[in-house]
């Protein structure tokens, strides 16, 4: 396709609209199914927990009539109602996917909105998968254009995620390229999500994903109804890129390979249930333990040297809440040493109060490594030093993270993650049926009753 580099919004809108009826080859279909499997793995345990459970109750009277499923309570309703609550739930337990180069979780807002739109319109699974590819492509490329400076103040999933939802829903609504362009334009002015909202306690972070799905769906509905937006809003002098990053956007880089390379084929699927900026350190410690055979009682101290967000966001020596713990290098390293893994069980109240974890936290320090900082966001690495009580000093440079595109989870590992996270939420049989349908089925996912949190 002819790229309109002078207007990136039009280039991206044209690309998104092409997915209404273009064929989806076997490789891209497989990657889209992987994204859907991973999204449900994160969604279903999130449906048992606040804030989705709280907001589902608060919004019950505003559900409206429709056939989009709210998985939090298993009831049908409108597109926007389901998109908001499902996207929020899928960002709660911090196991949702990442597009590394944009510092962004595309699954929760994009699939959260797209599945609701597909269910609401009775679309095919193939149409849903095409819409997911389109939403990932548009939003991940916008994320690349504004990073890394965007992430200083903005939560990319809340901001850029709005475009993913708008693009995906536009595909399912059958919007033209022009209508999709106006949807993206409206999405830009509704995109939001502040870093400060998740630097401490509170439930705002999952709400960012929910808002992005809802606002993107609204923008898509507006575009389909011929509500117009400012088509220079991405690259204009006071537009999205200028307002949220240090320059007017790296649009040449962001649009390179459009229609040739696809973001959904280069996803990171999480292997730990915490902030991704901690992953490299956890992987390094896992490898060092496997090589040297030490345990928690052998530790004298641990030092993690990382890139910018590892230090700025995740250097949290004191935590009191689950939210804070998921974003603390000290807590997650201590939990790994204490429990052998950083999964959902690491953040239950009993563990948050575990004196052994807090003892180990005091042995962990964090610093900024300038070389690693300069390689971010394209590389997410860590230098980890473990000093043992017997005098041994162990060091590992971890250049990537398990689950990144260059060290991906296999389909079997992704299925294992799915079952681990979903069986406690829906039971063995329901989880197995859903997993089989997501990998091999031809029908849209339907209702999956969620069990009360034990």
Number of C-alpha atoms within 10 A of each C-alpha: 8 7 18 13 13 12 16 24 24 23 20 26 24 21 21 30 25 18 24 21 13 10 13 16 8 9 10 17 19 18 19 24 19 21 28 23 23 24 25 28 28 28 29 29 25 31 31 23 16 15 20 28 17 12 15 23 12 10 12 13 8 12 17 14 10 17 19 27 27 27 26 28 20 16 16 21 21 20 32 26 25 33 36 31 33 32 33 34 32 31 27 27 26 24 28 26 25 24 27 23 21 26 23 23 29 36 33 37 38 35 31 36 38 35 30 30 30 26 24 19 15 13 16 14 19 17 21 26 27 25 34 34 27 32 33 32 28 30 32 29 26 27 30 25 27 26 24 18 13 24 19 19 14 19 24 29 34 30 28 33 38 37 38 39 39 40 40 40 36 36 29 27 21 15 23 19 21 18 25 35 29 27 34 35 28 27 31 26 18 18 21 21 23 18 17 15 16 19 16 17 16 14 16 18 24 27 22 30 38 33 27 35 39 27 30 37 34 23 32 33 22 21 28 21 12 15 14 19 20 16 21 17 22 26 22 16 13 13 19 23 25 18 17 20 20 14 16 19 26 18 21 13 11 19 21 13 11 18 12 6 11 19 21 25 20 17 25 24 27 25 25 23 21 26 22 27 24 29 28 24 31 27 23 25 24 17 14 18 16 10 10 10 10 13 12 18 12 14 19 17 17 24 18 29 22 28 25 23 20 30 22 15 20 24 21 22 18 14 20 12 16 18 23 21 25 26 25 26 29 29 30 29 27 27 27 20 23 19 15 14 19 23 20 17 13 25 23 11 12 10 17 18 14 12 11 15 23 19 12 22 24 15 18 21 17 20 16 19 18 12 11 19 20 12 13 19 20 15 17 27 29 29 21 23 20 23 17 18 12 9 10 12 13 16 16 17 14 21 15 20 27 19 21 21 16 12 11 18 18 12 13 9 13 21 20 12 21 22 20 16 23 24 19 18 25 21 14 13 10 15 23 17 11 22 21 12 16 21 16 11 12 11 12 18 17 13 14 19 17 22 17 11 10 6
